[in-house]
Every structure is written in C-alpha cells, then in structure tokens.
Amino acid sequence: MANITLSVPNDVHEDMKRFSEVKWSEVARKAIIEKIEAMKAADRIAGKSKLTKKDIEEFSKMIKKEARKRYVKE
C-alpha cells in the first residue's frame, strides 16, 4: 500500500489530536475511495453522453442563472 502526506490547517490538526481514538488515516482513505468511485461513475455517464463541451457550458450557464434568480429572491 502506498503512503501519502496530507496537509490540514492547524486548527483541524488540533481537533484531530483531541479525538485521537479516531483512525484518521482510515477516515481519509474512505473519503478518497468514495470520491474516486463518484468520479468513475461520472466518467461512465459522461462517456455515454452525446453533448458537446459547448452544450455543457451553455447548460451550466442556464443552471447558474436560474439558481441566482432563486436565491436572490430568498
């Protein structure tokens, strides 16, 4: 198994030390694996898509515009 070095802010490190019973390397390992699985799933879905990059950019703009409308009202 490979090793990695992980940097966290000092306040997070202090909290991690406070909860020393937690196996933080296992927490990080699981989070990384979950993220990789989500990215693989997104790749599988995107691989089947017939949308162009331009289509996606236009769709993204529309979503952001509608989201702004919704949240500016609230």
Buried (B, 14 or more C-beta within 10 A) or exposed (E): EEEEEEEEEEEEEEEEEEEEEEEBEEEEEEEEEEEEEEEEEEEEEEEEEEEEEEEEEEEEEEEEEEEEEEEEEE
